[in-house]
Amino acid sequence: TKGNLWFGTNVYDLMMYNGDSLVCFSEKDGFSGGRVTGVLEDKEGNVWFSTSAGLNKYDGTTFTLFSEDAGLSNAEIWSLMIDSKGVFWIGHNKGLSRFDGTEFENIDIPKPNILNPDVVYSEDRITAIAEDKNGNLWLGTDGYGICKYDGKTYEHFTTENGLADNTISELLMDSKGRLWIGTYWGGLGMYNVDGFTNYTQNEQISGEEISALYEDKNG
């Protein structure tokens, strides 16, 4: 809300540009360090950073780290989302965690039966999280497709259902309710009421690995 631009890096910690100068944050400033995989601002104006060392909260002055000693089951975070109710969802190497700002609830996501899954990093890793208009979570996995989670039950979508690739790198729920899917080996896909459309396989967009998606204000 302050108009600052935040940049998370792979090995050079965290940077912020305020319009005049570039400010760098590292462990000496209280930041956890490590690979930055997500940046979010909550409704109070705190900025949250998911990293390979845990979840950082920045209140404008001080960093607070929430990691395994705070109850997070795995500190190497790959995806971060605040849902419509203000709840944090965190995807890491051991599955999914729910965070209310104080306590973690760690959730093991079941796997569909995949023959020879093409796992890049960890077979329990949750790589991406998106929320639909009904409050369901859509979870990207490392080799096991997409899992739809309603808080109680799980529904799996894999290449057998038409998904372009079972190894997911990014998910985006757009303003029309369509789920856009970035994969490691199958390029770009989309899911809606008509099923899956695979733009790379249909040669409408090139590139096998799609790692970031964004919808602008014009849709």
N, C-alpha and C positions, 0 to 999 in steps of 0.2 A: 504493500500500500504506500510505501515511501518512494516508490519509483526506482529503487535500486535494482541493478542487474546482478544476479548471482551466477557464478560459474563453478561447477564442480569438475574436478579433474581426476585423472587416473592415478597420478603419482605426485602431483604438485599441490595437494591439499585443496583449499577453498579460496576463491577470490570474489570480491564484490566491487562493482563500479557504481559510484554515486553520481555520475555526471561530470565530475571534475577530476577525480583521481581513482586509481585502482588500489584497493586495500587487500592484502593477503592475510589469511588466517591459517595457522598451523598449530601443532601441539603446544607450543609456547604460549599461545593465546587461549588455551583451554579447549581447542577443537580436538576431536579424537584422532585426526589424521586418517590416512587410508583412502582407498578408492571411494569417490562420491558417486552414488547411483541414483539419487533422487533429491529434489528440493521442493518443499511445499510451505506455504504460509497459512496459518490457522486464522480463525476469525478474530482472535485477540491481537494479531499482528506478530506473533512469534514465528520465526522461520525454522523449519525442521529439515534436517539433512540425514538421509540414510547413507551409510558408509559400510566399508568392509570391517569396521570395528564397532558398529552399533548405530544407535539412533541419537543424533544430536539435536538439542533444542537451543535456539539462540533468541534471547529476549531483547536484543538490541545492545546489550552490554556484556552478558555472560553466557558462556556455553555450559549446558548440562548434558552429560552423556548417560543414556540408558542402554545397558548392554547385558551380558549374561548374568552378571552379579545382581542385576535388577529384576531378573526373571525371564529375560528373553532367551529362548532355547538355542538360538544360534546368532552370533553377532555379525556374520557376513551377509548383509542385506542387499538384495537385488531389486526390490520393488517396494514402493511406498504410496499409499493413497489415504486420503481423508474422505470418508463417505458422507452421504447427505445428512446423517445424524451426528456428524462430528467425531466419529470413531476412526481411529487409525488402524489401517491394515498393513501388515508388513510381511513381505515375502523374502525368505532366506533359504539357506542350504538345507534346512531340516523341515521346510514346509511353510506354514502360515501362522502369523501371530496377530491377535487382536489387542489393541492397547487403548485404554480409556484416559491416558494421560498420567496414570499412576501405576496401574498393574497390567501385567501381560497375561493373556490366555493363549496358550500355544496349541495349535490345531494340526493334527496329522491328516494330510489329504490322501485319500485312497487312490490307488492307481488302476487304470483300466488294463486289460490284458493286451500288451503290445509285444509282438515278436521282434526281438533284437532292437530295442529302442536306441536311437542315436543320441545318447546323452553327451552333452558338451562338458558339463562341469559337475553336477550332482543330481542323482536321480530323484531326490526329494525337493529340488530347488523350485521355488515359485518365482518365475521370471517377470511377470507382469500382472497387474490387477486393474479391473475396470468394473464400474457399477452401472446397472441398467436402471430404467425409470421405476421399476418395481422393487428396487433395493437388492436385487440379486447380485452377487459377485461373480465375475468371470475371471478365472485364474489361468495364466499361461504357465506351462510347465516345461521342464527340460527333458524332452523325449516322450512325453505322455499326453500330448495334445492340450486341449482346453477343458477345464472343469468349471461347471456352473454350480455355485454354492448358494443356497437360500438361507443359510444359517443352521440348517438341520440335515438336509439331504444333498447328494452330489450327483450330477449328471455329466457324463463325459462325452466329448466330441473329438474324434480322431480322423485320420485319413480314410478310415472306413466309412465315415459319415460325409466325406467330401472335403475335409480340411486339407489344405495344400501340403502341410508338413507338420509333424508332431512335435517339433522343437520350436517353441515360441520365444520371440525376443521382445515383442511389444504388443499392447492392446490399446485401442481407443474406442470408446463409445461415443458416437457423434450425436449431434442435436436431433437427428432424425431417428435415433434408436438403432442405428446400424453399428455392428461391431467390426472395426477394422483390425486386421491381424497382420503383424509383421513376424516373419519366420526366419529361421537360420538358413534353411536349404530350399524353401519353396517360394520365396518372394512374398508378395503382397496378396492378401485375401480379404474377403468381406463376408459377414454373416448377417442375414436378416430373415424375415418370415419365409422367404423363398428358398432358404438354404445357403450354401456356400458359393461364392464366386471367386475364382482364382485368377487374378489379373496377370500374374507372371506366366502361369501355365498357358494362358490364352494369348500370350505375347503382346499384352497391352502395356506392360511396364517391364523394364529389364531389371536385372539384379536379383540374386538369390537371397541375400541377407538384408532384411529391412529392420533397422534397429530403433527408429524414432518416428512417431506420427504426431501430427498436430492439426487441429481444426481452427481456422480463423473465424472472426466475428461474422463473416459473410457466409459461413457454412461450406 
